[in-house]
């Protein structure tokens, strides 16, 4: 079986720093190949994923400075990718609404992973394509949708790319988009309340520049509250692995939150506000603490300092629940079901 993985054209696969979806695609592609499946990744020409790569646009483009043209570019890239994949592949796996619309261009089975939050208008679009096999990345996300072919496959990571760090340094970490819904300003409040330094890494997108300037930048001193910029894989290992805890004070219903898994893989507990998928990913009291307020986050941090969690236990928890092998097995089942259903339709 040969699978086409269609990525958006803007970020390299894998990403050099920002790009959760692109990291997912890269690890899925290589994981599938390790099980003997053929894969072709449709991406941009700067991608380095260890799989067959095809592209229409030579260069990555992030951040997107001309948002009004982004949809047009992705639609063009995706339509080309689907048309090309239809000649040689057995199934096409897309990651966006643009990809979904392109299902009309071929009779091949389509799989679509839902990476974003619930949106009523998108759900109306999904309903127009009931034959597509949809994959949710959390049970919380799945509970908000009602398509006929719908299942959950949690993200998994390649643990070999993450170092277990047994000893910790006296600071907290935050990795994520610098945006109100990610709660970067709340991470600063927690750090200041606890008197523990905070290192912040993440993308400052143009639409959130004002938030950064007003709510984050005034607190930065390069010492106690430090912004280190974007974090690639090596920087993530360093930042997460050495920190006492990673703060995840989200202000929205997070569909998954891959960085929580990355932190635990490095042996670092997660202190999170409850929202969306968080209770599916963090085992409260065992791999971190799930809280309801900034005040509770502070209390959880004090508890963690008094009784540190065992880094080996955190990594073992990731291995058992969020391994790459587990995710790959889930998608192999999705592909087999999608191809089998299409074959049965043809026979009928």
Beta strands, then each sheet from edge to edge (+ up, - down):
strand 1: 2-6
strand 2: 38-43
strand 3: 52-55
strand 4: 91-94
strand 5: 109-114
strand 6: 133-136
strand 7: 150-152
strand 8: 171-175
strand 9: 197-201
strand 10: 225-229
strand 11: 245-248
strand 12: 269-273
strand 13: 288-291
sheet 1: 3+ 2+ 1+ 4+ 5+ 6+ 7+
sheet 2: 10+ 9+ 8+ 11+ 12+ 13+
end
